[in-house]
Amino acid sequence: MKIQNRVRPLLVMLILLVATVAVAADDQQPIRVVVWDERGRKHPSYENYTGNAIADYLKTRPGLKVKSTGLDEPEQGLSKKVLDDCDVLVWWSHVRNRDISPAVGKEIAGRITSGQLSLVALHSAHWARPFVEAMYERTRIDAMAKLSSAERDKAVIEEVYPPEYRAPKRNAPVTPSIEYDRSEAGRVTVTIRHANCCFPLYRVDAKPGHFTTLLPNHPIARGVPAKFDVPQTEAYDELFHVPAPDAVVFEERWDHGERFRNGMLWKLGKGWVCYFRPGHETYPIYKQPVPLRIVENTIRWCGTKPEASPAAKGR
């Protein structure tokens, strides 16, 4: 009888512990993911667009609530309701970047800054409105960070924007750039020449891209080999005209000598922007395990709203 009296409280405690764990598991909310695709031309590599292929994979992964949308849907797939129900926005685009208005890009950039969502831009989304507006805003933040609080109060900002959808020449001045002109009266004129958000070369010849993981301990690189290839891809070449990133997780090289930073991360206010280069729709890149794993890892990392990224590598 005495043994039973001792065991009973232990059983009660065990039941309460199991119940507590169950409640905690129920309380964990899934990361809400919206995969946006311009849904332009179809290609045999994907039966139902690149974005849908990515979304179909993500829907099989635990802890993610995934919606696929696109330019052909009401409000271009970017209604307030869609964005309100989004923690991480994955954006695939190529030839229809100009179909999204700057106002929509600014709205999404504002949501990133406020911490409502983070952006994962893939391939030609380097010219997508949300990515471009996010790079503009990051440059403004970088410019003001170099001023004292007194200088910020009096600062005059002059912004120069690049021509849209025009790749920079190899010898073009690096953008973005920031210049400070301080007057005797204590006023500072800040001239910002915004990022072109492009690069001087691209090559479409289905050659392999050779990847090196630069930050193997970064959560985005979890389960990713130290070196891996994408068998067929489009090649880009540096310099990619964007603000210096907070981290670069991968580097990609080609046999012709091109190189490109990959898995580039920028903190924007309370949110994050990530750029991952592969994704040309001619090649079934997002049917391959490693690129899909990187996208998933990036979503999971951004979805936790981290304050900072491990170890940075810049230009």
N, C-alpha and C positions, 0 to 999 in steps of 0.2 A: 504493500500500500504506500509506503514511504517513497519507494522508487517511482511509482506512478505519479505521485505528487511532484516529484522533481522533474520528471520527463514532460509533464503537461505544459509548464511554463516555457520549456524549450521549444515544444511544438508550436505554441502560440507565437513565440518570437520568430520562428522560421517562417510561419505562414505570413506574418506581417512583413518580413523582409522580402519574401517572394512577391507579395502584393505591391510593395513599394517599388521594386524593380520593374514590375509590369506597368505600373502607372507612369514611371519615368520613361519607359520605352514608348508608351502611348503619347507622352507629352512631346517627344521629339518630332518636330515638324519636318516634312520633306523639303528639300531645296526645290523651289519652283523655277523651272527652266522653260524659257521660250526660245525655240529655234526658228529664226526668221530666214527665209530664202526668197530671193527676187523672183524665182520661178519663171525664168526666161525660156531659153531654148532647152529642150530635152536632149540628152545624149545617151547612147547605148550603155555607157558605163553605169548609169543609174536609171532604173526603171521608173522612178518617181521622184526625181530631183535630189540634189545633194543634201539639202536640209532635211528632207524626209528620211533619207538613209541614216543621217546622224541621229535624228529624233527616234527612229525605230530602234537603234542600238541603245540609246539612253533609257528608253522605256523598259528595257529588260534589266536595268541596274537598280539595286535597292536604294531607297532613300531619296529618290528623285521623282518629282511630279512634272511631267514633260508635255508641252504643247507645241505643235508645229504650225507655223503660220507663214504668210507671205504676201507679196505685193498685190496679188490678185484678189485678196480678201477685203471685206469692208474696212474702210479707213486704212487701207494698205497693210492690214494685219497689225496695226500699231495703235489700236484704240486705247483710251484711258483704262478700260476694263482689263485689256490684255496686259498693259504695262503695270497696272496696280497689282496684278497677280503674278509678278515676275521678280525673282531674286537675281537670276543670271540670264542675260540676253545673249544668245549665240547668233552671230550674224554672218551669213554667207551671201556674197554678191559678186557680180562680175561686170556685166555690160549695162546694167540699169541703175547704177548708183545715182545718176542725176535725176532719176524719177522721184526721189525722196526730197522733200523741201528742206532748206536750212532750218526752218522753224521746228520741224520734227527732230532734226539732229540736235538742236539746242535743247529741246525738251528732254531728250534722252540723256544728254550730257548733264543737264541739271539734276536728273534723277540719280545719276552716278555720283555726282558731287555731294548730294544730300544723303547718300548711303542707301537709297531705295533699291538700287540694283547695280550690278557690275556687268561689263561688256566683254565678250570674247569675240574678237574680229578675226575672220578666217580669209586667207588668200586675198582676192581683189577687194575685200572690204577695207583695205588701207585707204580707199577713196570713198568709203561709205560715209554718209552725212554724220551719223553719230560718232564714228571714229575721228573724223576730221574736226568736228566741233569739240570733242574731248581733248584732242591735241592742242587746239587753240586755247582752251581753258587752262590746260596744264601749263602752257607757256606763260600765260598771264600770272598764274600762281608762282611760277619760278621767278618771273621778273619782279614781282612785288616782294618776294622773300628776301631779296638782296637789299631792300631799303629799310632804314630805321622806321620806327612807328611815326616819328615826326615827319619824315620824308614822304611816307605813304599818304599822309593827310593832305600834302600839297602837290602830290605827283600829278603830272599831266601825261596821259597815255596816248600815244599815237600808234595805230596799228596799220600795218601794210600786209595785204593778203596776196598769196600767189595766184597766178592764173589757174583756173580750175581745169582739172583733167589734162594737164600737160606735164609730161615727165621732165625732170631736170636734166640738163646737159651734164656730162661727166665733170666738166670744170666749173659748174655753177657754184656760186657762193653757198655755203652750208646754211640750211634753215632747219629750225628757227634760229634767229639771232636777236640779241637784246642789246641796245645801246642806252647809256645813261648820260644825259647832259645836265650838269648841275650849275645853276645860276648863283650869282653872289647873294641874291635875296633868299636863297635856301630852297628855291623851287627846283624840282627835278623833272625833266622831260624824258620819258621812257619811250623809246621807239622799238616796237616789236615787229620784226619781219617774220610772219608766221610760217610754219612748216608746210612744205609742198606735199608731204605725206606720200611721196613716191620715191623712185630710185632711177638711176640712169640707164639700166639695161634689163630686159627680160628676154627669154629665149624659150620657144616652144618646140622642143625636139624629142621629148619623151626619154631623156637621159636620166639616170638615177641621181637622187640627192643623197649625199652621205652625211649623216647626223652624228654629232658628238654631244653628249650630255655634259654641259659645263657645271651645272649645280646638281650633282647626284643626290644631295640630301634635301633638296627642295621638295615639298609635297607634290608639286606638279610632275616631278620626275619619278614618283614612286612606282616601282614595277617596270620602269622603262630601261632598256639596255643602255650601257655606257656608250655604245656605238650601234647604229642601225641605219638601214637604207630605206628610202622610199623608191621602189624600183623604176617607176616612171613618173616624172613630174616636170613642171615648168620651172625654169631657172630665173631667179632674180639676182641682182648684184648690188652691193653697197656702193655709195652711201645711201641708206634709207633716211630720208629727210624727216625726222621726227625728234621731239625732245629726248634728251638723254634718259633712258629708262632707269627704273629703280632696280631692275634685275633682268638678266638675260639667261634663260634656263638652258637653251640649246644653241648650237651653231650648225649651219648647213653649208656644205661645200659641194662643188661639181668638178668633174674631171677637166673642164675647160679653164678652171681657175676662179670661177665666181665663188663668192661667199656671202652668207646672209645670216643675220641674227634672228633667232627664233624663240618663241616663248618669251617675248618681251613684255615686261610688266610696268605699269605706271599707277601710282596712287593718285587718285583724283578726289580730293576732299575726303569723304568717308567711304568711297567706293574704289573699285579697281577697273583698269582696262588691260586686257591681254591681247596681243597680236600673235597669231600662229600662222605661218606663211602657206603651208601646203593646202591644196584643195581645188586645183584646176579640174573642171568637170569632165574633161576629156579622159582623165585617168581615174580608176576606181580607188582613190586614196582612202576615202572614208568607208571602204569595205575591208580595210586592213587593220589588224589588231592594235598596232602601236599608235598610229595617229588617233584612233578612237579612244585609246586609253589616255592619251595626253589631253584630249578635249574633256573627257570625264574627270580626270584629276584636276584640271583647271577649274571646272565648274564647282567641284567639291571644295577646292581651296577658296575660290572667290565667294562661294556661298556662306562660308564661315565668317565673312567680314573681318579678315585679319587686319591688324593695325599696321604691320610692316611685313616686308618680304625678306627672306634670308639673302645674304651676300649678293651684292650688286656687281654687274659688269656693264659698262656703259658703251659709248661709241667704239 
